[in-house]
C-alpha cells in the first residue's frame, strides 16, 4: 500500500516571461534591503547539496521533470554524481536522496524533523482537514492515529481474521478470467485487478456493507479519488497560480468528494444500524489444513471489521484522543486509496516479470504444485511454505516499488546536517526508493530479475521490505511515515499472483496474434492517466488493441504497471489442467 501519485504540468509557462521580470525586480529590491539591514556577513555554513543546471525563475526545475519522475530524479542525480541534490519545484525547495546511506541518515537522525506530509488543497479536502493518519501533522494526534492503525486496524491479528474476506474477493477475479478464457474473449486484467483490490479493501473496512458501496459506482468514485490525490496541481508549487484553479482540480475534487462522502455516510449509517441491532461483522474463517489432500475446513466466527474497530474507539470516552466522524471517514479514505491502486499495480508487475522469465515462472508453479497440489486453489495460509514465491515478491518490489518516491516535508526551523551537506530548514524531502533498489553499490547485477538473491544463501537472504532495517530495500518507505499496510500487502499480493500462476498459463502475443514472448516493461511512452481503458471483445484472440495506461507525471510518483501500457489480456481456452492466457501487446 502506498500513498503517492501525479499528473501532467499545465500550460501556464506562457506567463513566465512577464512574471519573471516582476519577480527579479522584487528579489533585487529585497536583497538590497536585506544587505542594508545586515551589514555583517552571514555565519559560515557547510555547503548545500548540488543542484542541476537549468533552473528558471518562478518554476525552478519543474520544466526538467519528465515522466516518470523517479527516472528523471535518477538521471539528474547521476549527472551530478551526488547522492543528495537540491532542486526547486516552483517556490518549493526540495532535496532528493538517491542512496541508501543518505536515506538511512535522514531516517535515523532526522526522522522526526522530516515526518511532515504536504497537505495541499485537494488532499485537505479528501482527508477532512487532515483528520486521518496519512495527512495529519506529526504530533500527539498523529502518534495516536498511527498507533491505532498499526496495533489494531492493520495489525497482524486483524489481517489474519479478515483473510476470508480477501479470499472471497478473489473469486470474481478468477471467475472473470476463466469465463473469458472459455468464451475466447478478451479481458482487461488491469481493470479486473483494480476492481478486485477495491472490493477486497472495501469489504475489509465493512464486511456487511451494502452492494451499492462495493459495486461499480463505488469503484469509479474510489478510482477518481485516488487519481485526484495524486494529481499534480501547479498552484501547490507556484504561489502566483494559487486560487486560480487553472487545471480545474478543485472543482473536480469538490464533485468527487460529494459522491465519495455520500458512500462513506451510507457505509457508516449501515454499520450504526447493525450495531444498534446487536449485529457485528460476521466473518467466515477459512482454515486451510497442512495436508494438501484434505478439503479446507471452515468455521463461522464473529469478528470485527475495520469500521467496527474505529467506531468502538469513537465510542470510548476514555480514549487518549476522541475520534470524530471526520476521523473515521478520513481513516477509511486513507486505507482504501492507499491500498487499492498500489496492490493492483504490484500484482501486474510481479506477473509480468514471471512471464518474461519462464524459468522463474516454472519454479513458482512447481513450488505451488508441490505444496498445494491441484485439488484446491492456493491461498494466504500456504505462503509460509512457498519461499520462492515470497522471494519473487521481494524481487518485484525491489525493481518496481509501489511508491517509487517517498515524499516528506521538513518541519524543522533549523538546518540539518546530512553527510557533507547542509539541508536548509523547511525543505521538502524526496527519497528515490526506485533508484536505491537498483543501485549497483548495494545490489549485484541490479537490473536483473533474480528472486534467488532473496533465497537462503543469496546475497539478500533475510532482507525484509521494512524501512529502518535495510535502507537499501524500502519499498514501503521507512521511519515514522512508513506504510502501515506492509503486513497486509505481504499477504494479499503474493496470494493473488500465486492463484493466477496456478490456474493459468500465459503467452504474450502481438496484435496480429503472433507470439512476442515478452511483456513490454518500458516505462516511457505511456498514455496519460486520462486515457480511457479499452478492451476488445472479439470472439477470437489477436484483436488489435490500442496502447492504454496510466502515466505518472506529477509528484509524488504513482504506480506504473506494464499491462496498462501493453493493453488487455486476451484469453483462449484449451484442454488440460490450466486455462491458456494470452497477453496482447501492440507494436
C-alpha positions, 0 to 999 in steps of 0.5 A, a space after each residue: 500500500 502506498 500513498 503517492 501519485 501525479 499528473 501532467 504540468 499545465 500550460 501556464 509557462 506562457 506567463 513566465 516571461 512577464 512574471 519573471 521580470 516582476 519577480 527579479 525586480 522584487 528579489 533585487 529590491 529585497 536583497 538590497 534591503 536585506 544587505 542594508 539591514 545586515 551589514 555583517 556577513 552571514 555565519 559560515 555554513 557547510 555547503 548545500 547539496 548540488 543542484 542541476 543546471 537549468 533552473 528558471 525563475 518562478 518554476 525552478 526545475 519543474 520544466 526538467 521533470 519528465 515522466 516518470 519522475 523517479 527516472 528523471 530524479 535518477 538521471 539528474 542525480 547521476 549527472 551530478 554524481 551526488 547522492 543528495 541534490 537540491 532542486 526547486 519545484 516552483 517556490 518549493 525547495 526540495 532535496 532528493 536522496 538517491 542512496 541508501 546511506 543518505 536515506 538511512 541518515 535522514 531516517 535515523 537522525 532526522 526522522 522526526 524533523 522530516 515526518 511532515 506530509 504536504 497537505 495541499 488543497 485537494 488532499 485537505 479536502 479528501 482527508 477532512 482537514 487532515 483528520 486521518 493518519 496519512 495527512 495529519 501533522 506529526 504530533 500527539 494526534 498523529 502518534 495516536 492515529 498511527 498507533 491505532 492503525 498499526 496495533 489494531 486496524 492493520 495489525 497482524 491479528 486483524 489481517 489474519 481474521 479478515 483473510 476470508 474476506 480477501 479470499 472471497 474477493 478473489 473469486 470474481 477475479 478468477 471467475 472473470 478470467 476463466 469465463 473469458 478464457 472459455 468464451 475466447 474473449 478478451 479481458 482487461 486484467 488491469 481493470 479486473 485487478 483494480 476492481 478486485 483490490 477495491 472490493 477486497 479493501 472495501 469489504 475489509 473496512 465493512 464486511 456487511 456493507 451494502 452492494 451499492 458501496 462495493 459495486 461499480 459506482 463505488 469503484 469509479 468514485 474510489 478510482 477518481 479519488 485516488 487519481 485526484 490525490 495524486 494529481 499534480 496541481 501547479 498552484 501547490 508549487 507556484 504561489 502566483 497560480 494559487 486560487 486560480 484553479 487553472 487545471 480545474 482540480 478543485 472543482 473536480 475534487 469538490 464533485 468527487 468528494 460529494 459522491 465519495 462522502 455520500 458512500 462513506 455516510 451510507 457505509 457508516 449509517 449501515 454499520 450504526 444500524 447493525 450495531 444498534 441491532 446487536 449485529 457485528 461483522 460476521 466473518 467466515 474463517 477459512 482454515 486451510 489444513 497442512 495436508 494438501 489432500 484434505 478439503 479446507 475446513 471452515 468455521 463461522 466466527 464473529 469478528 470485527 471489521 475495520 469500521 467496527 474497530 474505529 467506531 468502538 474507539 469513537 465510542 470510548 470516552 476514555 480514549 487518549 484522543 476522541 475520534 470524530 466522524 471526520 476521523 473515521 471517514 478520513 481513516 477509511 479514505 486513507 486505507 482504501 486509496 492507499 491500498 487499492 491502486 498500489 496492490 493492483 499495480 504490484 500484482 501486474 508487475 510481479 506477473 509480468 516479470 514471471 512471464 518474461 522469465 519462464 524459468 522463474 515462472 516454472 519454479 513458482 508453479 512447481 513450488 505451488 504444485 508441490 505444496 498445494 497440489 491441484 485439488 484446491 486453489 492456493 491461498 494466504 495460509 500456504 505462503 509460509 511454505 512457498 519461499 520462492 514465491 515470497 522471494 519473487 515478491 521481494 524481487 518485484 518490489 525491489 525493481 518496481 516499488 509501489 511508491 517509487 518516491 517517498 515524499 516528506 516535508 521538513 518541519 524543522 526551523 533549523 538546518 540539518 546536517 546530512 553527510 557533507 551537506 547542509 539541508 536548509 530548514 523547511 525543505 521538502 524531502 524526496 527519497 528515490 526508493 526506485 533508484 536505491 533498489 537498483 543501485 549497483 553499490 548495494 545490489 549485484 547485477 541490479 537490473 536483473 530479475 533474480 528472486 534467488 538473491 532473496 533465497 537462503 544463501 543469496 546475497 539478500 537472504 533475510 532482507 525484509 521490505 521494512 524501512 529502518 532495517 535495510 535502507 537499501 530495500 524500502 519499498 514501503 518507505 521507512 521511519 515514522 511515515 512508513 506504510 502501515 499496510 506492509 503486513 497486509 500487502 505481504 499477504 494479499 499480493 503474493 496470494 493473488 499472483 500465486 492463484 493466477 500462476 496456478 490456474 493459468 498459463 500465459 503467452 504474450 502475443 502481438 496484435 496480429 496474434 503472433 507470439 512476442 514472448 515478452 511483456 513490454 516493461 518500458 516505462 516511457 511512452 505511456 498514455 496519460 492517466 486520462 486515457 480511457 481503458 479499452 478492451 476488445 471483445 472479439 470472439 477470437 484472440 489477436 484483436 488489435 488493441 490500442 496502447 492504454 495506461 496510466 502515466 505518472 507525471 506529477 509528484 509524488 510518483 504513482 504506480 506504473 504497471 506494464 499491462 496498462 501500457 501493453 493493453 488487455 489480456 486476451 484469453 483462449 481456452 484449451 484442454 488440460 489442467 490450466 486455462 491458456 492466457 494470452 497477453 496482447 501487446 501492440 507494436 
